[in-house]
Each structure stands twice: as structure tokens, then as C-alpha cells.
């Protein structure tokens, strides 16, 4: 039988975990000093006097490598629970995981052929 009172702890946790960040933002907004000026608007460089513009353009290679890392990191997160329960899941789960890995391999080969993983 589905009883709603079994979830009282969940709702209390959800309420508390929602109220604490909201209170933190409200309190910091009220207590924080408001000061505007050229020092506040300048970029901070570890106490050293800032030189040049704060906006730098990074090469796209850094972003491409970060994106490939995130994709394969998420792949590991998805495949780890599957590997832990491999003996219980059966053949259909093996085929699904194989299709998942093949799609990622095809994507990485595509990125490699397009030159997305080149530093030059």
C-alpha cells in the first residue's frame, strides 16, 4: 500500500536543502557592503597590478579536449554500474551497452578525422 507519510523525511530534507541556499543568498545580499569604483571593476591578478585586458581568447583546442574528456568521463559513469551488475542483466543489456560504446567510438573517430583533436 502506498502511504504518503513514509516520505516525511524526504520532504523535510527537500525543504531544508532548498531554504538554506536561499537564506544564504538573502543574508549575504543584506550584509554585504556595496562599494563601486575603479578598483572594484578592475580584474584581480593575485595582488599584482593588472596589465592589459582581462578578456583573453583561448584556442579552441582546449575546449575540444575538455569536451572529449567530459564525454568519456560520462561514459565511464554510465558503464560502471552496468559492469558491476553484468552477470544479472543478461544478453539484452550487453547488446545495449555495446551499441552505446560503438556510438561513442564512431563519434571519436569522426572528431579525429575532422581534426578536432589536433593541436596544430
C-alpha positions as CSV (number, residue, x, y, z in Angstrom):
1,X,0.0,0.0,0.0
2,X,1.3,3.4,-1.0
3,X,1.4,5.7,2.1
4,X,2.4,9.3,1.8
5,X,3.6,9.7,5.4
6,X,6.6,7.4,4.6
7,X,8.1,10.3,2.7
8,X,8.0,12.9,5.5
9,X,11.8,12.7,5.9
10,X,12.3,13.2,2.2
11,X,10.0,16.3,2.1
12,X,11.7,17.7,5.2
13,X,15.2,17.2,3.6
14,X,14.0,18.8,0.4
15,X,12.5,21.8,2.2
16,X,15.6,22.3,4.4
17,X,18.0,21.9,1.4
18,X,16.0,24.5,-0.5
19,X,15.7,27.0,2.3
20,X,19.4,27.1,3.3
21,X,20.8,28.3,0.0
22,X,18.0,30.9,-0.4
23,X,18.7,32.2,3.1
24,X,22.5,32.3,2.4
25,X,21.9,34.5,-0.7
26,X,19.4,36.8,1.1
27,X,21.7,37.3,4.1
28,X,24.8,37.9,2.0
29,X,22.8,40.4,-0.1
30,X,21.7,42.3,3.1
31,X,25.0,42.2,4.9
32,X,27.5,42.7,2.0
33,X,29.0,46.1,1.7
34,X,28.2,47.9,-1.5
35,X,31.1,49.7,-3.0
36,X,31.5,50.8,-6.6
37,X,34.6,52.2,-8.1
38,X,37.5,51.6,-10.4
39,X,39.2,49.1,-8.1
40,X,36.0,47.1,-7.8
41,X,35.7,46.9,-11.6
42,X,39.3,46.0,-12.3
43,X,40.5,42.4,-12.8
44,X,42.2,40.7,-9.9
45,X,45.6,39.1,-10.6
46,X,46.8,37.8,-7.2
47,X,47.6,41.2,-5.8
48,X,49.7,42.2,-8.8
49,X,48.8,45.3,-10.7
50,X,46.7,44.2,-13.7
51,X,48.4,44.6,-17.1
52,X,46.4,44.6,-20.3
53,X,42.9,43.5,-20.9
54,X,41.2,40.9,-18.7
55,X,39.5,39.2,-21.7
56,X,41.8,36.7,-23.4
57,X,40.9,34.5,-26.3
58,X,41.8,30.9,-25.7
59,X,42.4,28.4,-28.5
60,X,39.5,26.2,-29.4
61,X,41.8,23.1,-28.9
62,X,41.5,23.4,-25.1
63,X,37.7,23.4,-25.3
64,X,37.7,20.4,-27.7
65,X,39.9,18.3,-25.4
66,X,37.7,19.3,-22.4
67,X,34.6,18.2,-24.3
68,X,36.1,14.9,-25.3
69,X,37.2,14.3,-21.7
70,X,33.7,15.1,-20.4
71,X,32.1,12.7,-23.0
72,X,34.4,9.8,-22.0
73,X,34.1,10.6,-18.3
74,X,30.3,10.4,-18.5
75,X,30.7,7.2,-20.5
76,X,32.6,5.7,-17.6
77,X,29.9,6.9,-15.1
78,X,27.3,5.1,-17.2
79,X,29.3,1.9,-17.8
80,X,30.5,1.4,-14.3
81,X,27.1,0.3,-12.8
82,X,26.5,-1.8,-15.9
83,X,29.8,-3.6,-15.3
84,X,29.0,-4.2,-11.6
85,X,25.8,-6.0,-12.4
86,X,26.8,-7.6,-15.7
87,X,26.0,-11.2,-14.6
88,X,22.5,-10.2,-13.6
89,X,21.4,-8.1,-16.6
90,X,21.6,-10.7,-19.4
91,X,22.3,-10.5,-23.1
92,X,20.0,-7.6,-23.9
93,X,21.8,-5.2,-21.6
94,X,25.1,-6.4,-23.1
95,X,23.9,-5.5,-26.6
96,X,22.6,-2.1,-25.4
97,X,26.0,-1.3,-23.7
98,X,27.8,-2.5,-26.9
99,X,25.7,-0.1,-29.0
100,X,26.4,2.7,-26.5
101,X,30.2,2.1,-26.8
102,X,30.0,1.8,-30.6
103,X,28.2,5.2,-30.9
104,X,31.0,6.8,-28.8
105,X,33.7,5.1,-30.8
106,X,32.1,6.4,-34.1
107,X,31.9,9.9,-32.6
108,X,35.5,9.9,-31.5
109,X,36.6,8.6,-35.0
110,X,34.5,11.4,-36.5
111,X,36.2,14.0,-34.3
112,X,39.6,12.6,-35.0
113,X,39.1,12.7,-38.8
114,X,37.7,16.2,-38.7
115,X,40.9,17.3,-36.9
116,X,39.2,18.3,-33.7
117,X,41.9,16.5,-31.7
118,X,44.9,18.2,-33.4
119,X,47.0,20.8,-31.6
120,X,48.3,22.4,-34.8
